[in-house]
Amino acid sequence: MAKATVVSFSQNPTVQKNRWWILIAVGMFTFMSTLDASIVNIALPVMSHDLHIPMNQAEWVVSIYLIVICALLLLFGRIGDAYGKIKVFRIGTILFVVGSFLCGFNHSLVFLLVARVIQAFGASMTMSTNNGIITEIFPLNERGKALGFIGSFVSLGSIAGPGIGGMLLSVLPWGYIFWLNVPIGILTIIIGQRILPKDLIKTHSKIDYPGFCIFAFFIMSLFLGIFWGQQIGFTQPIILVLFAIAILSFIGFCYFEPRQVNALLSFKLFKNGQFTLSLLCGFLIFITNFFFNVISPFYLENARGLAPNLAGYILMIFPIFQVAVAPISGAVSDRIGPERLTFFGLCLISISQVGYLLTNLTTPIWLFMLFIGLVGFGNGVFQAPNNTMVMSAVEPRDLGIAGGINALARNLGMVFGISASTTVLYAAMSHKYGQHVTTDLTKRPDVFIYGMHVSFLIALIICLIATALTGYRLFKHQQIAA
């Protein structure tokens, strides 16, 4: 029955006619929801000053958004499977626009955090359903290209935040980094109301709310431990307690879920090697990317003394290259298969990490820009085929939860990349400086360069692990084909 539904969806003349408009509508909200996870970082000092709060409190504007999204992605992925992915997506777009509108008001920290929670609810609803909608609507011979566009929007949003935020803050108050979403979001909602089809795949299965509560408890305790630990130290008793709660919650979730009839997360999905390996590689590459995303502004602005707007323009090379390459890579993967492209893309990303590892205070800026272009090109080649492999590895009735898991892997990669990069950077700088360092040392750029090298060495190792796993899969695939 599910299979017949998918065929009628992709062969529906109205859907076929509007499928690229549907892609644009879904892609725009994908871009905005991922952008708002990274664009706020550059505005935190201004928010801290305007709201009269210390910097460590302002950082919760970023943290709470990521915590709520990661806690809700699996739930809304499963709700999308049960009651319709397009219905969930539509509700999410409205919540996201409302939250974005409220976020722009300079009222108080509490008001801003509540608005961010509303925004995160909407973002999690769109993130968990976007890949599933595209997989249902596009025929198999165009699926890679379409998912390549979605991958472009994801990466553009997650990487372009500092650049776009820096340009906006140079001429407008910080509220406009949120209000930018409102007119674009309203326009996209109007387009979506006209062109998005009705849901055809609905399982009407019960939702595992107890499993969701355990999972949410795991995510919240883990992330609170990570974010709070960065501020007060990871050896503090309260942080150790939070990590212990996270571990126990995770064990409880793994024990509880396989015994449920309508589990929030079907562990049988992970028995599919293609699904699991592609998901893991995507997670590792987002960690790698966010090492770059966190450290490169410090290098360009503090170590090399570039103006913030110029640094923002340079950092935009990454998403521009990825946006240009990803749809092409997706289209090629539809023709030749995704395995070779994912491996080639990861090789390019690994080479770029070697370039960052060799960068110092005398490296020509044009050469550093070349490395940025290379990592953008590599991500463009990798992301679309990898997303295709994730979404094509599951049954139609599991597309929603698969999309939710895929989005969760991306967001977890962002969180671990942000936290790991700063932890490694300051630990290495402390080792070099001979005393504890928690901020940039403007008079000792050599200390920062040392920390940057250690950080990019870790990023290179993470990237090489993903490359080796993908290379092994390609080798086994070629052996079978032979």
N, C-alpha and C positions, 0 to 999 in steps of 0.2 A: 504493500500500500504506500509506504513512504517513498519507495523508488518511483512509483507512478506519479506521485505528487511532485517530485523534483522535476521529472520530465515535462509535465504540463506547465510548471513554473517557467522553466527555461525556454520552452517553445511557445509560450503565450505571446501572441503578436504585439500586444501592448507593452509587455515587459521587455521584449526584444527591442522595440522601438525606443524605449526610454532608458535602457540599461545603463548607458553612459551618463545620462543625467542623474540616475540613481547613484551611480558611482561618485559623481561630484558631490551630491548631497551628503552621502555617507562619509566621504573623504574630508569634507570641510569640518564636520564635527569631530572626526578623528584627529585632524590637525589641531583644532582649538583645544580639545581636552588634553592632548599630550603637551601642547605648548604651555598650558597653564601649570604643568608640573615643573617647568624649568624657567619660565620667564620671570617668576617672582624673585628668584635668587638675587638678581642684580638690583632689585628695588628694595631689598631688606634694609640697607642703611638709611634710605630716605623714609621708609615706613617707621623705622625705629625712632627717627627724629620727630616726625610729624605726630605720631601717636604717643610720644613721650614714654617709651618703654625701652628696656635694655635689649641688646641685640639677641641674647639667648631666648627671650620671649618672642621676638619678631620671627625667629627661625621656625616657630610652630605654625606659621602661616603656610610654609612649605610642607612641613612634616604631617600636619593633620590631613592635608589633601591626599598625600600618598597613602597614609594609613587607612583612611576610609575607602579609597578606591580598591586597594588590595584586599581589604576585608570583604568587599561586596561583589567582586568580579565573578566568583564561582556561583554565588546565589543568583545573580541576574542572568548569568549564562544558562543556568538550569531553568529559571523562570521563562527565559526566551524559548527554550525547547518546549516547555509545557504549554505556554499560552500565546506564543508568537513573538519572534525576534523583532519584527518590524513594529509591533505594538510597544514593546519595551524600548526600542530605539526612539520612537516618537515621544514617549513620555520623558525619556532621558534628555532629549534635546530641549524640551521646555524647562525642565528643572535646571539644566546647565545655564541657560540664558538668564533665568531668574536669579540664580546664584551669582552669575557674573555681574549682573546689574547691582545687586546688593553689595558685592565685594568692593565696588568702586567708591563707596562713601567713606570719608575720613571721620568715622564716628568713635569707635573704640576697638580695642583688641578683641574683646568678647564678641562684639557684633561682626567683626571681620572673620573670626574663626567659625561662627555659626553659618555665615554666608559661604565660607569655603566648604563646609560640610554639605550644604545644599548643592553647591557646584560639583562636589565630588560624587554625590549620589547620581547626578545626571551624567557625569563623565563615565562612571562605572557602568551605567546602563548602555551607553553608546559603545564604549570600548568592548564590552563583552559580547555584543551582537554584530559588530560591523563586518568581521570576516565571514561569519555565518551567512549574513544577508547576501554578500557578494558571491559566496560559493554557491548559494541556491539560485541566484538570478542569472549568473553567467554560464554559458555552455562550457564544456570541458576544454574545448580548443581555444577559448579566450580567458580561461580562469587565471592562468599564470600572469598574463598581462594586467588583468583587473586587480589581482592581489598585489601586483607590483606597484600599481598606483596607490593602493591603500598603504603599503609599506613605505612609499615615499612620503605620504602625509604623516605617518607615525614618526618617521625619523626626522622629517623637517620640523615637526612640532617639538620633538624632544631635544633636538640639537640647536635649533634656531633661537631658542628662548633668550640667551644672553645677548645675541646680536640685535634682535628686534626690540628687546626690552631696553637696551642701551640707547638705541635711536629714539624710542618714544620718550624716555626719561630726559633726554637732552632738550626737549621742547615742551613737554606736557607734564602735569602732575601724575603721581603714581597710579591714581585711580583709573587712568585711561588704559593701562595694560589689561584691565578687566573689561572696561567698557568697550574696548575694541571688539570683543566677542558679540556684543548685543546686536548691532545692526547686521553683522554677518550672520549671526545665529537666526535672527528673525527672518531674513531673506531665505536662508536654507530651510527653515521650518515651512515657509510658504511653498517653496519648491517641492519639498518632501510631501506635503499634504496633497499636492496635485499629481505627483508621479509615483510615489511609493505604492506598490500593489498591496493587496490584502495578504495576510499570512496564510499559507497553505499547509505548512507542517506544524501540527500541534499535537503533542503526545498526551496532554491533559493529565500527566502523572503528578502525584503528590510531591510536594517540596519537602526536602529533609531539613526542617528548621533546627532540630537539635544538632545535627551535623554542622549546620551553618554557625550556630552559636559557639561550638567548640573551635571551629576554624577561625572565626572572628577573634575569639579569645587568644588563640595562638598568634595571629597576626598582630594584634594590638600589643600584647606583652613583648613580642619580639622587637617590634619597631620602637616601642617606648624605650626598651633597653638599649637599642642601637642609638637613637637620637639623643636620649638623655645621657647615655654613657659618654657620648662625644663631648658633652658639656661638663660633666662632673667626674669623669673617669670610669673606666670599665671594671675597676676592682672594688667600687663602692658596694656595700651590702645590698642596697635597694636594687642596683643593676643586676647583681648576681641572682637575686630573688626573681626578678622579672625574666631573666634568661631561663631559670629553673622552671618557672611557670610555663614559658613558651615550649620548652622541651617536653614537659609532662602533657601539655595540651596537644602537641603534635603526636606524641605516642598514643594518646587517647583517641585522636582523630583517626589515625591509621588502624587502630583496633576496632573502633566503632563503625566506621564507614563500610568496610566490606560485608558487614552483617546486616546492612539495611537493604530493603527491597528497592527503594527509590533513593539511592544514595546521592548526596550532593555532588560527590566526585566518584565517578566510576573508575576504580583502579584497573579494570580490565583494559582501559584505553592505553595504559602504559606497557601492556604486553606487546603492543604493536611497536616494533623496533624503530620503524621509520618515524612514527609520531614522537616517541620518547627522545630519540637522538636529535631530531630537528628542533624539538623544544629546548633541549639542553644546550645545543649550540647557539640558539637564539638568545637564551639567558646569558651565556658566557660572553657573547659579543656585545650585549647591552652593558654588561659590567665593564668591558674593555672601552667602549665608547664613552662611558661616563668618567673613566679615569681622565680621558682627554678633555671632556667637557668641563670638569672641575679645575684641572691644573693649568690648561692652556691660557685662560684669562690672566692668571697670576704671572705666567711667563711673559706674556705680551705686554701687560700693563705695568707690572711692578719690576720685573727683572730687566725688560728691554725699554721701559719708559714710554710706551706708545699711549696715545690718547684713547679713552674708552670707546669713542665712536669708531676710530680706526681699527682698534682691536675687534670690535663687533663686525665690521665689514670683512676683516680677514677670516673670522670664524664662520661667516656665512658661506665660505667656499665649500665646507663640508656638506651642508644640506643642499646647496645648489647642484653639486655634482651628483649627489644621491638621487635627487628628484629627476634629474635628466637621464640617469642611467637605469634606474629601477624598472620603469615600464618597458624599456628595451630588453632588459634582462628577463623580465616576465614573459614577454612575447617570444624570445628565443627559447626559454625553457619549455614553452608549449610545443615547440618543434623538436628539440633535441633531448628533452628531459632535464630535470633539475639537478641531478647529482654532480655533474661536472662543473656547472656554474657555481654551486655553493662552495665547492672546493677551491675553484679559481678565485672567487671573491675573498675567501678567508686567507688565501696566500697573499693577496694584495694588502689586506688589512694587517697581516703579520709583518710585511715589509715596511709598512708605514710606522708600525710600533718600533721597529729597529731604527728608523729615521728619528723618531722622537727621542729614543734612548741615546742617540749620538748628538743631539742638539745641545748647544751651549750658548754662552753669551756672545760669541763671535759668529755664530751661524747666520748666514745671510737670510733676511726675512723672506726673500723670494723662495729660498730652498725650504723653509718651514712651511710656506704656503703650498709648495709642491707636495709635501707630506700630507697636508690637510686635504688637498684635492685627491690624493691617492687613497686615503682612508674613506673619503666620500664615495669615490668610484668603486672601491671594494665592497662597501656596504650596499651600494646600489646593485651590484652584481649578486650579492649574497642574499639579501633580505627577501626579495620577491620569490625566487625558487624555494627558499626555506619555508616561507609562509604557505606556499602551494603544497609542499610536502606535508606540513602539519595538518592543513584543512582537508586534504584529499585522502588522508589515512583513516578517517573515521566515517561511520555510517551517517546518513542524512539526519537521523533523529538525534545525533549527538553533536551536530554542528555548533549549536549554541554553547554547550559546555566546553567544546574544544576551543572555540573562539575566546571564551572566558579564561581558560587555562593559558592560552597563547598570550593574551593581554596581561595575565598575572605574571607570567614569566618575564615579559618586558618590564613591567613595573618593579618586580623584585630585582631585576638586573639593574635598573636605575637606582634603587635604594642601596643595594649592596655596592654598586659602583661609586656612588656619592660617599657613602660612609667608609668604604675600604680605601678609597683614594686619599681622603683627608687623613685617615688614621695612619696609613703608611707614610704619607708625605711628612706629617709632623713628627712621627716616630723617627724617621730617617734624619730629618733636620735636627732633632734633639740629640741624636747620636753624633752627628757631625759637629754641632755647636757645643756639646759638652754639658748642656743643661736643658731643662724641659722647655719646649717651644710649642706654643699654641696659636701663633699668628705669623704673618710674614715678617721677616727681618729686612727692612728696607736698606740698611747699611751693610748687609752681608748677603749679596745676591749669590755668592758662591755656595752658601749653605742651602739656599733654595734649589739651586741647580743640582746639588747632590741629592736632595730629597726627591726632586723631579725624576732624576735618573733611576733611583730605586723604585719609584712608583711605576714608571713606564716599563721597567724590567718585569715587575709583577704583572702588568697589563699584557706584556708580550707573552709571558708564560701561560696566562689564561687563554689568550688568543691561539697559541700553539696547541693547547689541549683540544680546543674546538676544531682546529685545522686537522690534527691527527685523527680525531674521531671521524670527521667527514671524509678524509682520505682513505681511512680503513673501509668505510661504507662503500666508497666508489670502487675500491679494489675488489671487494667481495661481489659487488654488482657486476663488474666486468668479468670476473671469474665465472659467475653463473651464466652470463650472456654467452661466454665462449663455450 
